[in-house]
């Protein structure tokens, strides 16, 4: 009998780890299993660090996971950065920038980047900062790779550290109004 796999779209809230178990002994970590009753064998496709939010795909099918994390699929992030990001910085993000990956220099692949209006996301559970600390701007960054904390490292490399990061799209799948902590089961992720 053929195994029937299950697939989920979730809006990972701030403060949650993109996993179901943790070996970390430091403090109480919030895990994905607290958001929904997922079937055994469910895995996250890619990750978002605890301070990042947004679209996360889950599946019981490892083949789907390998396809989605490949360089064939675009991942789009909305980033709120410290300061008024310049067009010169946007152009550098498009071409690729040098970041550190596992202690070695790495130049990111070319991607897409552009300024966006404030997307007016619902306020995070932990306040980012207030206006006394200066202005911030939003940009969209679209990449096909996913090194550890890559988008944060990219914006820092061009002089505009990330204050808030929200993944809004993976391939053709979008958050589409799913609220933080929301889970939606779907027939397919491809």
N, C-alpha and C positions, 0 to 999 in steps of 0.2 A: 504494500500500500504506500502510495506517495505521501510524503509529509506535507502538511498544509502549513505554510509559513504565515506569520502575522507581522504586520508593519504598522508603525505609529509615527505620527507627527506630533511633536510637543514644543511648547514654548518654555524653554528652560529659564526659570527665574534666576535673578541675582542670588549668589550664595550657595547654589546647589552644585555638587560635583557631577560630572557627566558619566557616572558609573553607578553600579548597584551595590558593590561591596568596597570596603576601604581597609587598608592595612595601616592607616594613619592613626596614631594614638593621641594626636594633639587635638583636644577639644571635640565637641560634637559636630560632625559633618553631616550636612543634609544630602541625601542620596535620591536618585531618580525614582526608586521604588516607593518613596513617600508620596509621589504625585498620582500614582495609579496602580492598579493590580495588573502587572505585566506577566505574561506567561514565562515559564521557565525557559532559559536559554536566550532571553532577549538581550541584545547588545546595542550600545550606541554606535552610530556610524559617524566616525570622527568625534571630536570633542569640542567643548567650549570650557574654558577655565572657570573657576568658581565665580570670578568677578565679571564674566561675560554673560550675556543674555541672548535669548532668541531661539531661532529655529534649530532643532535637533531632531534627527531622524533615528528611529529605533527599529530593529528587525530581529527576527529569529533566523534569517537567511544570510550566511556568510558571503555567498556569491554576490548578493545585492550590495552588501557592505563594501566589498572590494571594488565594485563598479562605481559606486557613488564617491568613494574617496580617491578615485583615479583622477588624473589630470584632464580627463575628458569632460568633467563636470565643473561648471562655474559655481563659485560660492560668493555671495554678495553680503557685505557688511556695511552697516551705517555706523560711523564713528564720530563721536563728539570729541574734538581735540581742544587742547589748551591754546588759546590765542586765535587770531584771525589767520587761517591758513592761506598761504599765497598760491598763485597760479604756478609759480616756479616749483613749489613743493609738490603740487598736484602732478606736474609733468614728470618729476623725479619718481613719484610713486608709480606712474604709468610705465616708465622705462625699466624699473627694477632698482632696488637699493641694496646696499650691503648691510647685512645684519649678522648677528652671531647665532650659530646653531650648534649646540653641543660643544661650545668653546672654540669653534672654527668659523672663519669668515665665510659667508654664503651670500651670493647675489640672487635676489628674488627674480622670478620669471616676470617678463612684462605682463601687465594686466591693464585694468581700466580703473580710472579714478576721476571723480568730479565733485564739485561742490553741490550740496543740496540745502534746501530750506530746513529749518528745525522740524523734524518729523513729529514733534509733540507726542512722544511716547509717554505713557503713564509714568509718574515719578517712581524711581527705584525705591526699594525698601530702605536702602542706606543712601542718604543724601550725598550727591557728588561734591558739591561746594555751592557757595552762593556768589552773587555778583561782585562782592568785595574783592574777589581774587582775580578779577579781570574777565575779558570776554572769552567766549568759546565759539567754535563753528562746527558744522557737520559736513561730512564728506561721505561719499559712497566709494568703497574699494571692492573691486571684483577680481578675484584670483582663482587659479585652478590648482593650486597646491595648498598645503596646510602644515607648515612647520610649526613647532611649539611656539605659541604666542606671537605668530608671524605678523599679524596686522598691527598689534601694539608695538612691536619692534620696528616695523616699517614707518609708522607715523613718528616715532621717537627719532629715527634716523634722519628724517627731514626737518627736525626741530619742533615738532608739534605733538607732544605726548598725548596719548589717548586717555580721555576721562571716562568715557562710556562706550561700550562696544556691543552692538546688537546684530546678530546674523539674521538677515531678512529673507534670504533666498538660497536654495541649493538646487541647481539645474532649473527645472520648471516649477519646483515646489516652493511656495511662498508662505510666510506667516499668515497672511490674509485675515488679520483681525483676531487671531487666536490669542486669548488673554494669557498673561504670565501664569504658568502652572497648568495651563490647559493641555489636554491630551485628546488627539483625534485618531481613531483607528482607520486605516485606509486599505484598499484592496491591493495596491501596488505602489512602489516607490520609483519605478522606472518608466 
